[in-house]
């Protein structure tokens, strides 16, 4: 490289080297050949008066080119070589918003209980949370949503993160909130069994490679995913939760309207034409109506019980140190208040389907991440998953 720069400078200096006055030589040659030319003044004879100044200017340009080339050569030779084969970063925040979640819990390092979301606004989701068991005393009032290992009471149950992603809207891909799907740790085996049955039928204990890839393809397909998840949610009796954290200030009306549009678009057919379903939709509207705003970073939880009952909690303001009660704190230290519930399982099923199934989905990143988590489940023999999660 340094040789090429020096050679280039040499060629420049040659280009700007002063040349002889060709016109003056021509005039002299003509005056020797014919007397008439010697009597006619040369049109360019005045060039000789400016030649020294022009030569001096050309020499300055040549010197400047040489100095510039020398400086460039020095910079190139002193530049440190770049290593293109550097090892990849192991930092957890290098994960994308569609990052695969390891359901075995065999992570290492200080961030073992955190999973990167892919957005700096809400950088992490807890790998496990605690929700109250349906029907207990806490289910009627202030409720907990604790990270694992923070003294959760016996009436609370541990939930494992299966996948997460960022919801984005409009052509500009504006981030609205981060959403994660959690499954009760004790029900991971049920979910595994239902997914295997939906893929190859009852009787199988696990899926081989070809069957796994077919299930992945089905769960990412609009019609296929609708059929599988509708069956799993309706029949599986698997307790799960959707955790939502806005990346910008929003309100309950905005979130509620988005879910209602999904309920309306998916709730088609005779199954959803009775008066009970219409009443359940009204109950869902009332549960979230008139609630005001949901600030950036506030946690909203939707829980689905064994019978499909929907419950909702929202994070309040962080209490002072004197008011803090560890058994009723969220990850950020604020209380999770129960908003209410809807008993008709069709409501929670249709809300869940908005994140799991269909051509139009709330977050494609979240669906991809959840499917990756599902693949981690179905590759193990049924009944062995519960002992391997965190």
N, C-alpha and C positions, 0 to 999 in steps of 0.2 A: 504493500500500500504506500509506504513512504517513497519507494522508488518511482511509482507512478506519479505521485504529486510533484516530485523534483523534476521528472522528465517533462511534465506539463508546464512547469515554470520556465524551463529552458526553452521550450518551443515558443512561449509567449515572448520571452526576451528577444528571440530571433525575429519574431514578427515585427516588433517595434524598433528594431535596429535601424538607424538612419541610413537612407539609401543615397547614392550619388545623384547629382542633378542631371537626369537623362536629357532633359530639354536643352540645358546649356551645352552638353556634349554634341547634341544634334546640330545646334546652331554653329558651333565651331567647325564641325565637319563640313557643313554646307558652305561656310565662308572660304574654305580651302579649295573646294571643288569649283565654285563659280564666283566671279567677282561681283555679280549682281546681288548675290546673297550677302556678301560682305558689306554692301552698301545699305542693306535693309536691316533695320534693328530687329532683334528677336523679340517676339511678343512676350516671351517669358523671361527675358533677361533680368528682370527685377528680382527673380527668385534668389539670386545669389546674395542679396542683402538680408534675406530672412533665414537663410540656411543655418547659421550658427544658433539662433534662438530655438528653431524647431528641433535641431539635433539635441540641444540641452534638455528640452521638454521630453523628447523621446527617451533620453537616458534616464530621466527621473521616473518615467512610467516603468521602464524596465527594472530599475532598482526596487520600486514599490512591489512589482510582481514577484521578484525574487524573495523579498522579505515576507510577503504574504504566504508564498509557498513554503518557506522555511518554518513559519509559525504553524501552518497546517500539518507539516510533517512532524513537528515536535509534539503536537496535540495527539496525533494518531499513534505515535510510538509510545506515548506515556499512558494511553487509554488502557484500562484493565480489561481483560477478556471477559465476555459474558458467558455464563454456564447455562446452556439451554436444557441440561438434563438435571436440574435441581430437583430434589425430592418434593412431592406434593405436601401441602400444608395439612396438618392433622388437627387444626383448631376446629372446634365444633361449630363455630359460626361460619365456616366455609360451606355448610350444608345449604341446599337450595330450599325453596318453599315447598317443593315436592319431595323433600328428603324422606328416605325410607326409615321407618322406625323399627329398631330391633326389639321384637317382643320378648326375646329371651332375657333381656336385661343385663347382658354380659358386656357392659361398657366399662371403660377405665378412665380414671382421672377425676378431677374435682367436679365436672359437670355431669356426673353419672345420672342425676335425677332431672336434668334439663335437656330439652331438645330444641335446637335452633329452628326458627320459623322462616328465616330468609328475608325478614324485614327488620330494619333497625328500630322502627317505632315500637314493635312488640318483639324483642329479640328471641325470647325463649317461651316455651310451654313446659309445664311440669310433666314428667314422664308418668307419674301416677298421682291421682287425687282421691279424696275420700268423700263419699256422699252418704246421706242418712239412709238407712234401710227403710223401705216404704212401710208406713203404718205406725212407726214409733212416735214418741212424744215430740222429737225434734222436727218431725215431718210437718207439724202443725204451726211452727213459728220460726224462730231464728235457726238457721241451718248451717252446717259446716261444709267446707270444700277445701280440705287440707292437703298439702303435699305429703307424700309418704314419710312416715317416721317422725311426725310432729305431735305425737300423743293423741291420735284419733280415738274417740270413745268406741265402746263395743257395739253401740247401735249404729255405727257407721261402717261402710263397706268400701274396700279399695277398688279403684278402677284403673285400668291400664290403657295408655295411649296406643291407638292402633294406627293413626295417620293424621296428618294435618296439612293445611295449605292456606293460601291467602285468597280471599274473594276480591275480584277486580271487576270493575264495571266500565262501560262506555268504550269507545274506540281508543281512548287514551290510557286504558288499563289502570284506572285510578283505584288504589287500594282502599277497601272499605273496612274489612276486619279479618282477623285470623281465626280460623275455625279448626277444631280438632275433635275427632271421634274417640271416645273412651268406652271400653267394655269392662264390665265387672270381672274382676280377676277370677272369681269362682265360676263364671259363665263362659270363659274362653273355650273350654272343651265343648260346650253346647254349640257355640258358634262354629267351631271347627267341624263338628259332626254335621250340622245343617248345611254347611258349604260343600262338604264332601258328598253328602246325599244329593244336593242339588246338581252336582257336577256329574257323578257317575251312578247315582242311585244308592239305596240303602245296602248295607252289608260290607262296604269297603271301609278299611281302617285308615287309609292314607291315599294320597295321589302320587302316581309316578310322574316322571318328567313331562311326557306328552300330555297327560291329563292336566297337569298344572298349567301348562302353557295355554291349553284350550280354555281353562277356567279364567285365566287372566284376560284372554281375548274376549270372552263372554262378558266379564265384569266391566270392560271398557267399551262395550258395544251398547248402543242406546236401547234396543229392544231386549237384547240378552240380559243386560244388567237389571232392567225393570222386572223381568220375569224372576230372576234369581233372588234379588233383594226383597221383592214383594212376598215371596214364599218364606224366606228366612225370617223376616220381621213379623209376619203374621203367625207363623207356627213355632218359631224357635224358642220363645220365652226367654230371650237373652236381655239382661239389663244393660243399658248403655246410656251414654250422655254425650251431648254436643256442647262443647265449651267455645264460647265466642268472646273475642276481645277486640273492640273497635280500634282501628288505627287512626281514626279522626272522630271528632265529636259527632254523635248522631242522636236519634231519639227512638223511643219504643214504637211510635207510629210508623216510622220508616222501616224498621225491622219487621214489624208485624205485617205491613202491607206486602213486603217481599215474600214472606211465608204464605200469606193468603193467596197471592198469585200462583204460587206453586201448588197449593191445595186445590185451587180451582182448576188448574190445567191438568192435574193428575187424577183428581177425583171425578172421573167419568164412569158411566155405566150404572147398571142397576144397583150395584153394591153401595152406591153413594147417593141414592135418590130418596131415601126415607127421611122422615121428620127428625129422627134421633140424630142423624148426621148433621142436619141443618142446625139443630140446637147445639151440637158440639162445636160447630164452627162459630156460632155466636158466643159460646163460653170462652173459646180461644181469643176472640176479639176482645171480650170484656176483661180477660186476665191481663192483657197487655195494653189496654186502652187507658188513656188519661194518666200515664205514668211519667210523662215528661222526657227528659233527656237521658242519654247514656254517654257519659264522658269517655274521652279517649283513654284506653288502658283499663277501663272498668270491665269486670268479668260478668258475663251473662251465661247461665247454665240452664240447659234443657235436659231433664232426665226422663228416661223411658223405663218403666218398671217391667216386671215379669209379665203382667197382664196388659202391657201397652199403655198404662196410664202416664200421661204427660205431666211433669212438674217443672216449674221454672223458678230460678233464684237469680238475684242480682246483687252485685257487690255494692255496699254502701261506702260511706266515707270512712277513712282509717281512724280508729279510736285513739284516744290518748293512752299513754302508758298506764295510767291509773284505771282506765276502763277496759283495757285489753283482757280478753279471756281466750287463752290459746285454743280451747276446744271448739270455739266458734269463729275462728279466724280463717280468712282466705289466704292464698299465697302471699298477697301484699299486706296482710295484717288487718283487713277490713271484714266486717261481718257480712255474711251472705244471707239476705232476707228472702224468705219464700214468698213468691208472688201469687201462687195458686196452682191449680191443676185442672186437667181435663181427662175424664175417665175413658172416653171413647178412644179405643186404640187406633182407629183410622186416622185421627188427627196427627198423632205422633208418627205413625207410619208414613204418611204423606210428607211431613216435614223432613223426616230422615231421608226419604227418597230424593228430596231436592239436593242432597249432598252425595248421594250414592248412585243414582240411576237416571237413565233417560238421555236423550240427545242434548237437551239444554239443561245445564247443571250449574249450581251456584259457584263452584270452584273446581275447575278441572285439575288444578294442582293437588287439591285435597283428595279428589277421587283417586288420582294416580298413587298418592302416598298411602291411602287406605288399602288399595289393591296390593301394593307391595307388602303391607303388613299382613294381609290375608294370605299371601303366598308363604310367608313365614309360618303361619299356622298350619296350613293344609299339608305341608311337607313332612310333618311329624305324625307318628301314630296317635290315633284318638285316645285321649285320656292321659297324655303325658305332658300337656302344655302347662297346666296349672303349676306344676312344680318347678318350671323353668323361668317364669316371669319374675319381675322384681317383687 
